[in-house]
Amino acid sequence: MLLRHTAAGRRAALTALGALALTGVTTAATAAPPPAPASTAAQTLGADRPPAAVVRAMERDLKLKPGQAAERLVNEAEAGVRAGRLRNSLGKRFAGAWLRGATSAELAVATTHADDVSAIRAQGAKAVVVKHPLSELQAVKEKLDKAANGANTRDTPVWYVDVPTNRVVVRAVRKPAATAFIKAAGVQDKGVTVLVSAARPRPLADVVGGEAYYIEGSARCSIGFSVTKDTQQGFTSAGHCGNADDSTSGFNMATQGTFEASTFPGKDMSWVSVNSNWTATSDVKGEGGQRTQVTGSVQALVGASICRSGSTTGWHCGTIEQHDTSVSYSEGTVDGVTETTVCAEPGDSGGPYISGSQAQGVTSGGSGDCTSGGTTFYQPINPVLSDFGLVLKTTTAQAGSPAPTDNGTATAWAAGRVYEAGTTVTHSGVRYQCLQSHQAQGRWSPGATPALWQRL
């Protein structure tokens, strides 16, 4: 389902049109001076000082004991570095990485060659030898993506690379429909697995998430993350929430802004520019209305914990199931979303997902609810920033525009650019390789952040 709300909803007389934080805060955060180079990944990503709202929700939703949530966030931050280094060293033999255990204490890294086992164990990870490299599985999924453009995928609504099982999976309402879809893609001999499920994901439309906003005076969605483009302030949301040039109003029904760009289907992303009565901040509305600050956009691993804010269902946590998932909604197919175990309901569309203090994405759709449990999909935030030329608002980031993308080639490092894992850059005459996908910030130069960059 899509989680946008078309009902006019609450129209209580709320005061002050002034500086409303786009994610629910009333004043912009004051930028702190750049810190000294962090000695650990947990320090770089802020995992050593987790927001109280995140910890409480993780303990509740993941059934963790006191202390385990904080331990888990540190383990997840450190595991991302080790996984990144192994991805770079294994090259074409790399078959994926994922986390397990209540505190994410176990990092598993897969390879197609048994000779890599000792190197993986040396990084403190569990080595798993498999048949297919990640690149091969991704190529199979790409064929399914291409076939979906001309096929009826109503009964085959989800397909993805399942890294822990080293296979491509098609989730279908009926097995014959999956068989036909796989044959149409020409991958019937590639070991694609079919899982039969009655669930039909839908864009989470017509409901509120994060902090509510209204589109053209009727439909409503949730604000995702605050962003800037040059001096223009705004926020990200889901593409199905509105079209370019649609007008928006805030939670108090005051005039707010305009959709500058929107993509749906294909992707599910949009951004809204706001007028001078609204001020972008680095905050997300968390448990009990408390605010959680965003410090970056480093992509979390499969198995990592993640929390979501939505005005319909509030603050809920779960884990990341798969990245790069394709979902067929009735409106069309969306590629490249991430599947989670976090619940959501109509009205949560566009709201933010964070891991610790790192922005992950905005709510797209899902199935189930927050009473019986469900599955959700989010549009990753880094592609939104890259596609629309936006800079994520963080506790230290300044307004501006990102540098042009570099398509993975060696070039000078630049703040504001979105870097994918494996990208090579130069900085101060030294070459570095990216360990974890993220949008670069001025304080995150390669030489100062070994958690994000490996010196070559």
C-alpha positions in Angstrom: 0.0 0.0 0.0 1.0 3.6 -0.5 0.8 5.6 2.7 -0.6 9.0 1.7 -3.8 10.4 3.3 -6.4 12.1 1.1 -8.8 13.1 3.9 -8.5 16.6 5.1 -7.9 15.2 8.6 -7.2 17.3 11.6 -7.6 21.1 11.2 -7.2 22.2 14.9 -6.3 25.8 15.3 -2.5 25.6 15.9 -0.6 28.8 16.5 2.6 30.2 15.1 3.4 29.9 11.4 7.0 30.7 12.3 10.1 28.6 12.1 8.7 25.1 12.1 11.3 22.4 11.8 10.4 20.4 8.7 10.5 17.2 10.8 8.8 18.6 13.8 11.3 21.0 15.5 10.8 24.6 16.0 14.3 26.0 15.7 17.3 25.2 13.5 20.1 23.4 15.1 23.3 25.4 15.7 26.2 24.0 13.8 29.0 22.6 16.0 32.6 23.1 15.2 34.2 20.3 13.1 35.4 17.5 15.5 38.8 16.0 15.5 39.3 12.9 13.4 37.2 10.1 15.0 39.1 7.1 16.2 36.2 4.7 15.7 33.3 4.2 13.4 30.9 4.5 16.3 32.3 8.0 17.1 32.1 9.1 13.5 28.5 8.0 13.0 27.4 9.1 16.5 26.5 5.5 17.5 28.4 5.9 20.8 25.8 8.5 21.9 22.5 7.2 20.6 19.3 9.3 21.0 17.2 8.2 23.9 14.1 7.9 21.7 15.9 5.5 19.4 17.1 3.3 22.3 13.7 3.1 24.0 11.9 2.2 20.7 14.6 -0.4 19.8 14.2 -2.1 23.3 10.4 -2.2 22.8 10.2 -3.3 19.2 13.2 -5.6 19.0 12.6 -7.1 22.5 16.1 -6.0 23.7 17.3 -6.0 27.3 18.6 -2.7 28.9 21.9 -1.9 27.4 21.6 -4.1 24.3 20.2 -1.4 22.0 23.3 0.9 22.7 25.6 -2.1 22.2 23.9 -3.0 19.0 24.2 0.4 17.5 28.0 0.5 18.2 28.4 -3.0 16.7 26.5 -2.0 13.6 28.7 1.0 13.0 31.9 -0.9 13.4 30.7 -3.8 11.3 30.0 -1.4 8.4 33.7 -0.5 8.2 34.9 -4.1 8.3 32.3 -5.1 5.6 33.5 -2.2 3.5 37.1 -3.2 3.7 36.3 -6.8 2.8 34.1 -5.7 -0.1 37.0 -3.7 -1.5 39.6 -6.4 -1.0 37.5 -9.3 -2.3 36.4 -7.5 -5.4 34.4 -9.7 -7.8 34.5 -12.6 -5.3 32.4 -10.5 -2.8 29.0 -12.0 -2.3 27.5 -9.7 0.4 27.5 -9.0 4.1 24.9 -9.1 6.8 24.4 -8.9 10.6 22.9 -11.3 13.1 22.2 -11.6 16.8 20.3 -9.5 19.4 23.2 -7.0 19.5 24.4 -7.4 15.9 27.5 -9.0 17.3 28.0 -11.4 14.3 29.0 -9.9 11.0 28.9 -12.5 8.2 30.7 -11.9 4.9 30.3 -14.2 1.9 32.8 -15.0 -0.8 32.9 -17.4 -3.8 36.5 -18.6 -3.0 37.5 -20.7 0.0 41.0 -19.1 0.0 39.4 -15.8 1.3 38.2 -17.4 4.6 41.3 -16.5 6.6 41.2 -12.9 5.5 37.5 -12.6 6.4 38.1 -14.1 9.8 41.0 -11.7 10.4 38.5 -8.9 10.2 36.5 -10.5 13.0 33.7 -11.7 10.6 32.2 -15.1 10.0 33.2 -16.4 6.5 30.6 -17.9 4.3 31.6 -19.6 1.0 28.9 -19.5 -1.6 28.4 -20.2 -5.3 27.3 -16.9 -6.7 29.1 -13.5 -6.4 26.8 -10.5 -5.5 27.4 -9.0 -9.0 26.0 -12.2 -10.7 22.8 -12.1 -8.5 22.4 -8.4 -9.2 22.5 -9.1 -12.9 19.7 -11.7 -12.6 17.6 -9.2 -10.7 18.2 -6.5 -13.3 16.8 -8.9 -16.0 13.7 -9.3 -13.8 13.5 -5.5 -13.5 13.7 -5.1 -17.3 11.0 -7.8 -17.8 8.7 -6.1 -15.4 8.4 -3.1 -17.8 6.3 -5.3 -20.2 4.8 -7.9 -17.9 1.8 -8.0 -15.6 3.4 -8.2 -12.1 0.2 -7.9 -10.0 0.6 -11.4 -8.7 4.4 -11.2 -8.5 4.7 -8.0 -6.4 8.2 -8.3 -4.9 11.6 -9.5 -6.1 15.1 -9.1 -4.6 18.6 -10.4 -4.0 18.5 -12.4 -0.7 22.2 -12.0 0.4 22.2 -14.4 3.4 20.8 -17.3 1.2 22.8 -16.3 -1.9 19.8 -16.3 -4.2 17.4 -14.2 -6.1 13.8 -14.4 -4.8 10.5 -13.7 -6.4 7.6 -13.3 -3.9 4.3 -14.2 -5.6 0.7 -14.5 -4.7 0.5 -17.5 -7.1 3.4 -19.8 -8.1 2.3 -20.0 -11.8 2.5 -16.2 -12.0 6.1 -16.3 -10.7 7.1 -19.1 -13.1 5.8 -17.0 -16.0 7.5 -13.9 -14.8 10.9 -15.7 -14.4 10.5 -17.2 -17.9 9.7 -13.9 -19.4 12.9 -12.5 -17.9 14.9 -15.4 -19.3 16.3 -16.4 -15.9 14.5 -19.8 -15.5 17.9 -21.5 -15.3 19.5 -19.1 -12.8 18.2 -20.7 -9.6 15.6 -18.1 -8.8 13.5 -19.1 -5.8 9.8 -18.5 -5.6 8.1 -17.7 -2.2 4.3 -17.8 -2.2 2.7 -15.1 0.0 -0.8 -13.5 0.0 0.6 -10.1 1.0 0.3 -7.4 -1.7 2.4 -4.3 -0.8 0.7 -1.0 -1.5 2.1 2.5 -1.5 1.4 4.0 1.9 -0.6 6.9 0.5 -3.2 9.1 2.1 -1.9 9.1 5.6 0.4 11.2 7.8 4.0 10.3 8.7 6.9 12.1 10.5 5.2 15.5 10.7 2.0 15.9 8.5 1.8 18.1 5.5 -1.1 18.5 3.0 -1.0 18.4 -0.8 -3.4 20.7 -2.8 -5.5 21.1 0.3 -6.6 17.5 0.5 -4.1 14.6 0.4 -1.6 14.4 3.2 1.8 12.7 3.7 4.7 12.8 6.0 7.8 15.0 5.9 11.0 13.0 5.4 14.3 14.8 5.9 15.2 18.5 5.7 17.4 19.4 2.8 18.8 22.5 1.1 19.7 23.4 -2.5 21.9 26.5 -2.7 20.0 28.8 -0.3 16.6 27.2 -0.8 15.3 25.1 2.1 12.9 22.2 1.8 12.3 18.5 2.6 12.2 15.1 1.0 9.2 12.8 0.8 7.7 10.0 -1.3 7.1 10.5 -5.0 3.6 9.2 -4.9 2.6 12.0 -2.5 2.5 14.7 -5.2 3.5 15.9 -8.6 5.8 18.7 -9.6 4.3 22.2 -9.0 1.7 20.8 -6.5 1.3 23.2 -3.6 1.6 22.1 0.1 0.5 23.3 3.5 1.9 22.4 6.9 0.5 20.5 9.8 -1.2 23.7 10.9 -2.7 24.2 7.3 -0.5 27.3 6.8 0.9 27.8 3.3 4.2 25.9 3.1 5.7 25.2 -0.3 5.8 23.6 -3.7 6.8 20.2 -5.1 10.0 21.0 -7.1 10.4 17.4 -8.4 8.7 14.1 -8.1 9.5 10.6 -9.5 7.0 7.7 -9.3 6.8 4.9 -10.3 10.3 3.7 -11.2 11.5 5.4 -8.0 9.5 6.8 -5.2 11.0 10.2 -4.3 10.2 13.9 -4.2 11.3 17.1 -2.7 9.4 20.2 -1.6 10.8 23.7 -1.4 9.4 25.8 1.5 8.7 29.5 2.0 10.5 31.8 4.5 8.0 30.9 7.3 9.6 27.5 7.6 13.1 26.6 8.7 14.9 23.3 7.9 16.5 21.6 10.9 18.4 18.3 11.4 15.7 16.8 13.6 13.2 14.0 13.2 10.1 13.6 15.4 10.7 10.5 17.6 9.0 8.7 20.5 6.6 10.8 22.5 7.3 13.9 20.3 10.9 14.1 21.3 13.4 15.1 18.6 16.2 13.0 17.3 19.0 14.7 15.3 20.3 13.4 12.0 24.1 13.5 11.6 24.6 11.9 8.2 23.4 9.4 5.6 25.7 6.3 5.9 23.9 3.3 4.5 23.3 0.5 7.1 23.9 -3.2 6.4 21.3 -5.9 6.0 20.3 -7.1 9.5 20.9 -3.6 11.1 18.3 -2.0 13.3 16.2 0.8 11.8 13.5 3.1 13.2 10.7 5.0 11.4 8.6 8.1 12.3 5.0 8.5 11.1 2.2 10.6 12.3 -0.3 7.8 12.0 1.5 5.1 13.9 4.3 7.1 15.6 7.8 5.7 16.2 8.5 2.1 15.4 11.7 0.0 14.9 12.7 -3.2 13.2 15.5 -4.5 11.0 16.7 -4.2 7.4 15.8 -7.3 5.4 17.1 -6.5 1.9 18.5 -3.6 -0.1 17.8 -3.1 -3.8 14.3 -4.6 -3.8 11.8 -4.2 -6.6 8.1 -3.8 -5.7 5.1 -3.8 -8.1 2.4 -1.5 -6.9 -0.9 -1.1 -8.8 0.5 2.3 -10.0 3.7 0.7 -11.4 7.0 -0.9 -10.4 9.5 0.8 -8.0 13.1 -0.4 -8.1 15.9 0.0 -5.6 13.8 0.2 -2.4 14.8 -1.4 0.9 12.6 -3.9 2.7 12.2 -3.8 6.5 10.4 -5.5 9.4 9.1 -2.1 10.6 5.4 -1.7 10.6 3.4 1.2 9.1 -0.1 2.2 8.1 -1.8 4.5 5.6 -0.6 8.0 6.2 3.0 7.2 7.0 4.2 7.8 3.4 7.2 9.9 3.0 8.3 9.7 6.7 11.9 9.2 7.7 13.8 6.0 8.5 17.0 6.3 10.5 19.6 3.9 11.9 21.1 5.4 15.0 21.5 9.0 13.8 22.1 8.2 10.1 19.3 9.0 7.6 18.3 5.9 5.6 15.3 6.7 3.5 11.6 7.8 3.2 8.6 5.5 3.5 7.2 4.2 0.2 4.8 1.3 0.9 4.1 -2.0 2.6 1.6 -4.5 3.8 0.1 -5.4 7.2 -0.3 -2.9 10.1 1.1 -2.0 13.5 -1.4 -4.2 15.4 -0.7 -7.6 13.8 2.7 -6.7 12.3 3.8 -5.9 8.7 6.5 -5.2 6.2 7.5 -1.9 4.8 9.7 -0.5 2.0 11.6 2.7 1.9 13.2 4.8 -0.9 16.9 5.1 0.1 17.8 8.7 0.8 21.2 8.9 -0.9 19.7 8.4 -4.4 17.2 11.2 -3.6 20.0 13.6 -2.7 22.0 12.6 -5.8 19.1 12.7 -8.3 17.7 16.0 -7.2 21.0 17.7 -6.3 20.1 18.2 -2.6 22.2 18.5 0.6 20.9 16.7 3.7 20.5 18.9 6.7 22.5 17.5 9.6 23.8 18.8 12.9 26.9 20.3 11.2 26.1 20.5 7.5 25.7 23.9 5.8 23.2 24.8 3.1 24.5 24.4 -0.5 24.5 22.2 -3.6 26.3 19.0 -4.0 29.2 18.6 -6.5 28.3 16.7 -9.7 28.3 13.0 -9.5 31.5 11.3 -10.6 30.1 7.9 -11.9 32.6 6.0 -9.7 35.7 7.3 -11.4 38.8 8.6 -9.6 38.3 12.3 -9.0 38.8 14.9 -6.3 36.8 14.4 -3.2 34.1 17.1 -2.6 31.7 17.8 0.2 28.0 17.3 -0.7 28.7 14.6 -3.2 27.0 11.2 -2.8 29.6 8.4 -2.8 28.8 4.7 -3.3 30.9 2.0 -1.6 33.9 1.2 -3.8 34.2 4.7 -5.4 37.8 5.9 -5.6 38.7 9.6 -5.0 41.8 11.7 -4.4 42.2 14.2 -1.5 45.3 16.1 -0.6 47.2 14.1 -3.1 46.2 10.7 -1.6 43.9 8.1 -3.2 41.0 6.7 -1.1 38.3 4.1 -1.7 34.8 4.5 -0.2 33.8 1.9 2.4 30.2 2.8 3.1 27.7 4.7 0.8 27.0 8.2 2.1 26.7 11.9 1.3 30.1 13.6 2.1 30.2 16.4 4.6 33.0 18.9 5.2 33.9 17.3 8.5 34.0 13.8 6.8 37.1 14.3 4.6 38.7 11.0 3.7 41.8 11.5 5.8 39.7 12.3 8.9 37.2 9.4 8.6 38.7 5.9 8.3 35.2 4.7 9.1 34.1 5.8 5.6 37.4 5.8 3.5 40.2 3.4 3.0 43.6 4.9 2.0 45.1 3.1 -1.0 
